[in-house]
Each structure stands twice: as C-alpha cells, then as structure tokens.
Amino acid sequence: MKKIRKFISFTVAAFLAMEVWATPAAVKDLVNSKYYDELMSKGVVSLIHDDGSMNLELLPETSYSSNVKANMIQKNPKNYPFTYESLYYMSKKDLLKASNSSASDVTLNDISRVCRSVSKMEGMTYYSSTRKKQQVLYSRAYMIDGPDGGKIADQNTGNANGQVSYCMQDDASFGECRYKLNYSQSDKEMLAVFSNLDVIGLGPFKAIYPGLMKINILVVDGGDDILFYICCDVDSVKFPGIKGQITDSMTTRMDAVYNWFLKQF
C-alpha cells in the first residue's frame, strides 16, 4: 500500500511566509510533473512506500538518479519494507537567513562541506513522537578511521567525489551505530549515502540488520535555489507494531536531518 504523506516543517513554513519563491525552469525539468505544483507552493513533498515498491517518485532526474536507484535495498518478502522520500525546494537566500549567515552565496563546495561535517550533527534535535517533545537525537557523532576505527576529524575538505568514510552516531533511541559513508560530487550535485554497519533495535527487538538501511541525501545546486532530496530505505524484521514505529522513527529523523542542514551555512 502506498500512502502520501504531506509533511511541512515549521522552518519551511516560516520561510514561505517571508517571500514568494521564483519558479526556475530548471527545477521543472528535474521534478516529477505530478508533484511540481505542490513542491513550488509548499516547499516540500513527502511520500511513504510500504509495499516493497522500488519506484522513487520524488527523485529528481539528475546524473546521480541512477546511483540512488542502484542503492535501493532488495526487500525480503518476510520482512516489513519501508521507503521514505522527501523533496524540498528552497532559495539560497532563505538558506542563508536560516543560518544567520553573512555570506552572499552558497556554493556546492559549501554544501559538500556541510554534508561531510558529521561531528556537527552532535547535539542536533528531533521531535520524539513517544515523548511528545524535542530532544537531542545524537548525543555523540563523529567520523572514525575505518569500520572498527577510532575517532578522527571530519574529512570535509576538497571535492568529495569518490570519498568513502565511516562514522559513529549515538542515537537517542537506537544507541551507538556505525555507518559507511559514500560520497559523489559533480559541478552541480552532491550525493551522500549512509549505510548501517550495526544492528538497529526498535525497543527490545533487533529490527534492522547491517546493510538493510540506506539513507540517500541528494542536493542539487540550481543557481539561486537548491533541491534537497532525502530517501530512507529500510528492510526491517516484521513484528507487531513495526509499521508505526518505523514510520515515526524514520520520518522524524529525516526531517531532523533537513532542519539541521538548514542551519549549517
């Protein structure tokens, strides 16, 4: 079953109130026409697929689209499949406002630096649907020098194309989890792919085994504006209540990543 989830964060809504965005033709060429008007009017469109479908409806048509599609996890029919897509449109002017930045522009190199600044995720917050409040998502977050390595500084300088890194994040609900990070960067795009190396638990259950959660973050530099696409793809062990737990956990975390991104410039 496929459900359309329309999610507008407070931050995006506030930006939309500040000014009416222009509608560059380039964006129209990249976005699925079915969702273009909604994206332009609201700034964000989100979808949830829990039928095992491999179809990504919000993925912009760019040179890295095939990479994202290739990253999709082959689902076990005995498991619970979950894919969350969210596509955001923002002007660079509003992005700089969100960060209280004195800069006059946001470049792809700036975006590349932010997407590799894992340590800056430490202390980022999310809305806990169980506790009904904002709380810290990652109490610790940093790059490590290999799957079993120790803490190192963020590797976030220069062009990211082909970079492979590793990180550890101490999640409020999942606990410590290591990820493999694969980066791609061209003149106009940046792709970051997070793949879990550890088992992720939901409550007392071991729900997501290594390699069965992938988070794709694709950022497209449109000149005066940015398209930010995030896809969380999961193949989870099936148990009672898993649908609600996965939906709440993953959608709030992906929204937290976007809101964190907004403040890093």
Secondary structure, 3 states (H helix, E strand, C coil): CEEEECCCCHHHHHHHHHCCCCCCHHHHHHCCHHHHHHHHHHCEEEEEECCCCCCCCCCCCCCCHHHHHHCCCCCCCCCEEEEEEEEEEEEHHHHHHHCCCCCCCCCHHHHHHHHCCHHHHCCCEEEECCCCEEEECEEEEEEECCCCCCEECCCCCCCCCCCEEEEEEEECCCEEEEEEEEEEECCCEEEEEEEECCCEEECCEEEECCCCEEEEEEEEECCCEEEEEEEEEEEECCCCCHHHHHHHHHHHHHHHHHHHHHCCC
